[in-house]
């Protein structure tokens, strides 16, 4: 995917790749930041005020959220994690 973003067939010469790396760099930064959002931690903290890392297995994933907070919150965590990973991968 990145080579398609970096390649611009409309430009040529010395300035061909000068600015075409900027959108790719922004995309990588946004993907990195989005991937770092701990939805399991945030949802449990928002719902119960507790730290999910101190409960159950200590993981912030959907399975531990399901065990400690309930099915709906576990499914929501799983859905948000899948959505962010799908967006990051393209």
Phi, psi and omega in degrees: 000319183298317177302326178294325178287322184282333185275128178232105185286350182277341182252156177207166178090203186294328184267011187302315184247012187298312184253355183288345178279342182296312178298323179294320179295318177297318179299317179294320179294315180296318179297319179297313181293319179295321179293340181271000180283117180273083185301321179301313179298312184296318181293317179292320178298319181290319183286312189246342184083001181262164178263114183297337179290341178265001183244154174055233183280347182089000180271154179263010183283175185297324181296316179291323176297319178299314181294321189265334187241333179131163185298314182300317181288327176294317178294320178296318177299314179299315179298317179293321178295318177295318180297317181291323179290322178296317179296318181296323184275348171119000000 
